[in-house]
Amino acid sequence: MRDDKGRYVTPESEKLSEEMEELRGRYLDSLLSQKTETSKRTRTTRRREVGYWLQFCSVNGIDPLAAEESDVRGYIQTINDHADTTVHSYFTSVQSFYSIIIKDAADDTLELDNTGRHPCDGISLKKDYEISRTSEYKRQNVITDDLENARENEEVIALRPDAVEELFDAVPGKRRETQLRNEVIVRLSWYTGARSIELANMRIGKIDWDRCMINIESAKIDPRENPGLARRNVVFPKEFKLTLRRWCERVRHSFSGQVTPEEGHILCTTHNDVMQPADINDVIKQTARNAGLQRPLRPADPDPEDDVKEWFVTSHRLRRSAISHWVNDIDTIDINQARILAGHAQLSQTIDYVEDDNDSLAEDYQEGMQG
């Protein structure tokens, strides 16, 4: 089922139906029988990401066993705001799903309805979408000079904390109410490290004002695999409580006629009781332009007619910047606490954000051993 403009719908946090769950299970059984050397980590990744594809099919009324190339391209468009490495991984899982089904000779139910044609065969992420599996940092160093206001890390591009501070005074909005809403967006993104869809889904009723915490539903965690992380608490500074409370309890319901006072989603628009992730991202990108921090990453120096494929400051970049700040600058947050705050299923995901500091290694070791 597409939207009223004929576009594919993002599944958000839809759960798999019994039929789709059974299909995923049969795919995984076939994967393990065909590729017995598949690692546990790869199996976990394929299970999760094939689940995303099946969710997309279910929401858009697509039979996965009869999917066409246009359906896969529609899926790519709905995930194109993710990092290139993430999009590449998601697409690889879709490729795996169909490759395993085509090669399966034991399960009669695993048979494509399109005469065995692989719906991914005509798609090249690199040629068609300029998406590379090369890490973001390495690609950045190939296409452009070092960025001011960016941290140096082998895996992650992030804003420096002092650059983030400049954003708070540059939020767009013609009305004071709009400016306040947009300031809440930027600050919540930085303080909580939440993904844009998680920001969109934050609810006033889940705010613990005494502890300055918000309980949110993770956008990436399968509750059956990590039930403890399916929902998580994110935290904001005590100094932000007054601003957030003013928005939620005094300004929000006068800003939008679509909301009920002190309940519902934290972020809204004048015409909708919930703000879409893409609109949240647009606010953050415009804030960066106002602050003079925005610049294109791909292409590095675009002509006036070129479409910018990736911007330096986005909601995803603010999330990465927050996590980098937690693991590199705040001694009181250990790496596992940062993992929980970020909603990472694996510690290895969080470790990618850690910057090496070999200069202080020996000194820190000696100090720690003496204690």
C-alpha positions in Angstrom: 0.0 0.0 0.0 1.6 3.2 -1.2 0.8 6.8 0.0 -1.6 9.1 -1.7 1.2 10.2 -4.1 2.1 6.7 -5.1 5.3 6.5 -3.1 6.5 3.5 -1.2 5.8 3.6 2.5 8.5 3.2 5.2 7.5 0.3 7.5 8.6 2.3 10.7 8.4 -0.2 13.6 5.9 -2.7 12.0 6.2 -6.3 13.3 6.4 -9.2 10.9 3.2 -11.1 10.2 3.2 -14.9 10.9 3.5 -15.5 7.2 6.5 -13.2 6.8 8.1 -14.6 9.9 7.7 -18.1 8.5 9.3 -17.0 5.2 12.3 -15.5 7.0 12.7 -18.7 9.1 12.7 -20.8 5.9 15.3 -18.5 4.3 17.6 -18.7 7.4 17.3 -22.5 7.5 18.2 -22.6 3.8 21.1 -20.2 4.3 22.6 -22.4 7.0 22.2 -25.5 5.0 23.8 -23.9 1.9 26.5 -22.0 3.6 27.5 -23.9 6.7 30.4 -21.7 7.4 28.2 -18.6 7.9 29.2 -16.8 11.2 26.8 -16.2 14.0 27.2 -12.4 13.5 26.3 -12.7 9.8 23.3 -14.9 10.6 22.1 -12.2 13.1 22.6 -9.5 10.5 20.8 -11.3 7.8 17.9 -12.2 10.1 17.5 -8.5 11.1 18.0 -6.9 7.7 15.9 -9.4 5.8 13.3 -8.7 8.3 13.4 -5.0 7.3 12.9 -6.0 3.7 10.0 -8.2 4.5 8.4 -5.5 6.7 8.7 -3.1 3.7 7.1 -5.7 1.4 4.3 -6.3 3.9 3.5 -2.6 4.4 3.5 -1.9 0.6 1.5 -4.9 -0.4 4.4 -6.7 -2.2 4.7 -10.5 -2.3 8.4 -11.0 -1.6 8.5 -14.1 -3.8 7.1 -12.1 -6.7 9.1 -8.8 -6.1 10.5 -7.0 -9.1 13.5 -4.7 -9.5 11.3 -1.6 -9.1 10.3 -2.8 -5.7 13.8 -3.2 -4.5 14.7 0.2 -5.9 11.7 1.6 -4.0 13.1 0.1 -0.8 16.5 1.6 -1.5 14.9 5.1 -1.8 13.2 4.7 1.6 16.5 3.9 3.3 18.7 6.3 1.4 19.0 8.7 4.3 21.1 6.1 6.2 24.9 5.9 6.0 26.3 4.4 2.8 27.7 1.4 4.7 24.2 0.8 6.2 22.4 1.0 2.9 25.0 -1.4 1.4 24.5 -3.9 4.2 20.7 -3.7 3.9 20.9 -4.3 0.1 23.3 -7.1 0.5 20.8 -8.9 2.8 18.1 -8.5 0.1 20.5 -10.0 -2.4 21.3 -12.8 -0.1 17.5 -13.5 0.5 16.9 -14.0 -3.3 20.2 -15.8 -4.0 19.5 -18.4 -1.3 15.9 -18.9 -2.5 17.0 -19.3 -6.1 19.6 -21.9 -5.2 17.4 -23.8 -2.7 16.6 -27.3 -4.0 15.1 -28.8 -0.8 12.2 -26.4 0.2 9.4 -26.4 -2.3 7.9 -23.3 -0.7 11.0 -21.2 -1.5 10.3 -20.6 -5.2 10.1 -17.2 -6.9 7.0 -16.4 -8.9 8.9 -14.4 -11.5 10.5 -17.4 -13.3 13.5 -17.4 -11.0 14.7 -13.9 -11.9 16.8 -12.2 -9.2 15.2 -8.7 -8.6 18.5 -7.3 -7.5 20.5 -8.2 -10.6 20.0 -5.0 -12.5 20.9 -2.7 -9.6 24.3 -1.2 -8.8 24.5 0.8 -5.7 27.7 2.5 -6.8 26.6 3.4 -10.4 22.9 4.0 -9.8 23.0 5.7 -6.4 26.7 6.6 -5.8 26.6 4.5 -2.7 29.9 2.9 -1.7 30.7 0.3 1.0 33.9 2.2 1.7 33.8 3.7 5.2 32.6 7.2 5.4 35.9 8.6 6.8 38.0 7.0 4.0 35.6 8.2 1.3 35.7 11.7 2.8 39.5 11.8 2.6 39.4 10.8 -1.0 36.9 13.5 -2.2 37.6 16.5 -0.1 40.0 18.3 2.2 39.8 17.9 6.0 36.7 19.5 7.4 36.8 22.2 10.0 34.7 21.5 13.0 35.0 17.7 12.5 36.6 15.1 14.8 39.4 12.9 13.4 38.5 9.2 13.6 39.2 6.3 11.2 35.6 5.2 11.0 33.3 8.1 11.9 32.9 11.8 10.9 31.5 13.8 13.7 31.1 17.4 14.7 33.2 18.8 17.5 31.2 19.7 20.6 32.0 23.4 20.3 30.6 23.3 16.7 27.4 21.7 18.0 27.0 24.6 20.5 26.9 27.0 17.5 23.8 25.3 16.2 21.7 26.2 19.2 21.7 29.9 18.3 21.0 29.3 14.7 17.7 27.4 14.6 15.3 28.5 11.8 11.7 29.7 12.4 9.8 32.9 11.6 7.7 32.6 14.7 9.1 32.3 18.3 7.0 29.1 18.8 8.6 27.6 15.7 12.1 28.5 16.8 11.4 26.9 20.2 10.2 23.7 18.5 13.3 23.6 16.3 15.6 24.3 19.2 14.1 21.4 21.0 14.7 19.2 17.9 18.4 20.1 17.7 19.1 19.9 21.4 17.2 16.6 21.8 19.2 15.1 18.9 22.5 16.1 20.4 21.7 15.4 24.0 20.1 12.0 23.4 21.9 10.7 20.3 18.5 9.4 19.1 17.8 8.6 15.5 15.4 10.9 13.7 12.7 8.2 13.7 13.2 7.8 17.4 13.0 11.6 17.9 9.7 11.6 15.9 8.3 8.8 18.1 9.2 10.4 21.5 6.1 10.9 23.6 5.5 13.4 26.5 4.1 10.6 28.7 7.4 8.8 28.6 9.4 11.7 30.0 10.7 11.2 33.6 11.0 14.9 34.6 12.7 14.0 38.0 15.5 12.0 36.4 15.6 13.9 33.1 15.1 10.7 31.1 12.9 9.8 28.1 11.9 6.1 27.5 11.9 5.4 23.8 11.3 2.5 21.4 14.5 1.6 19.6 14.2 1.9 15.8 16.8 -0.8 15.1 16.5 -3.4 17.8 14.6 -6.7 17.3 12.9 -7.2 20.7 13.2 -11.0 20.2 16.9 -10.8 19.9 17.6 -8.0 22.4 14.5 -7.6 24.6 16.5 -5.4 27.1 17.2 -2.8 24.4 13.8 -2.9 22.5 13.0 0.1 24.7 15.8 2.2 26.3 16.1 5.4 28.4 17.8 8.4 26.9 19.0 11.2 29.1 19.1 15.0 28.8 20.9 17.6 30.9 19.0 19.1 33.8 19.7 22.6 32.4 17.5 21.6 29.4 14.5 20.6 31.5 13.0 24.1 31.7 13.1 24.6 27.9 11.7 21.2 27.2 9.0 21.5 29.8 8.0 25.0 28.5 7.6 23.5 25.0 5.7 20.4 26.1 3.3 22.1 28.6 2.9 25.7 27.5 3.8 26.3 23.8 3.2 23.0 21.9 -0.6 23.0 22.0 -0.8 26.6 21.0 1.7 26.0 18.2 -0.4 23.2 16.7 -4.2 22.7 16.7 -3.7 19.0 16.1 -2.3 18.1 19.5 -3.7 17.6 23.0 -2.0 19.5 25.8 0.7 17.6 27.7 0.2 14.2 25.9 1.1 12.7 22.6 4.3 13.1 20.6 6.8 15.7 21.7 7.5 16.9 18.2 4.7 18.1 16.0 3.9 20.5 13.1 1.2 23.1 12.8 -0.9 20.6 10.8 0.1 17.2 12.2 0.4 15.7 15.7 3.6 14.0 14.8 6.7 15.3 12.9 8.2 13.1 10.3 11.8 12.1 10.4 12.6 13.7 7.1 11.2 17.0 8.4 13.3 16.7 11.5 16.4 16.2 9.3 15.5 19.2 7.2 15.4 21.4 10.4 18.8 20.2 11.4 20.3 20.8 8.0 18.9 24.3 7.8 20.2 25.1 11.3 23.6 24.1 10.1 23.3 26.4 7.1 22.3 29.3 9.3 25.3 28.6 11.5 27.7 28.5 8.6 28.6 24.9 9.3 26.9 23.1 6.4 28.7 21.9 3.4 28.3 19.1 0.9 30.4 15.9 1.3 29.3 14.3 -2.0 30.1 15.7 -4.4 32.7 17.7 -2.6 32.5 20.8 -4.8 29.2 20.6 -6.6 28.3 22.6 -9.7 25.0 24.6 -9.4 23.2 21.9 -11.4 24.5 19.0 -9.3 22.4 17.2 -6.6 24.1 17.0 -3.3 24.1 13.3 -2.3 25.3 13.8 1.3 25.6 16.8 3.6 28.0 17.3 6.5 25.4 18.2 9.1 22.3 15.9 9.3 20.3 14.3 12.1 22.4 11.2 11.6 25.6 13.2 12.0 24.3 14.7 15.2 23.7 11.2 16.5 27.2 10.2 15.6 28.6 13.3 17.2 26.8 12.7 20.4 28.1 9.1 20.7 31.6 10.3 19.8 31.3 12.9 22.6 30.2 10.3 25.1 33.0 7.8 24.4 35.9 10.3 23.9 35.2 13.3 26.1 33.1 12.2 29.1 35.1 10.1 31.6 32.0 9.3 33.7 30.3 7.4 30.8 32.0 4.1 30.1 31.9 2.3 26.8 29.0 0.0 27.7 26.9 2.8 29.1 27.5 4.6 25.8 26.4 1.5 23.9 23.1 1.4 25.9 22.4 5.1 25.5 23.0 4.8 21.7 20.9 1.7 21.4 23.6 -0.4 19.9 23.1 -4.2 20.0 26.8 -4.9 19.8 29.7 -3.3 21.7 31.7 -3.3 18.5 29.4 -0.7 17.0 30.2 1.7 19.8 33.9 1.0 19.8 34.0 2.3 16.2 33.5 5.8 17.7 36.5 5.6 20.1 39.5 7.8 19.1 42.9 6.3 19.7 45.0 8.2 22.2 48.4 6.5 22.2 50.2 9.5 23.7 48.5 9.1 27.1 48.3 5.3 27.1 51.3 4.6 29.3 50.5 7.5 31.6 46.9 6.4 32.1 48.0 2.8 32.6 50.5 3.7 35.4 47.9 5.9 37.1 45.3 3.2 37.0 47.6 0.5 38.3 48.7 2.7 41.2 45.1 3.1 42.3 
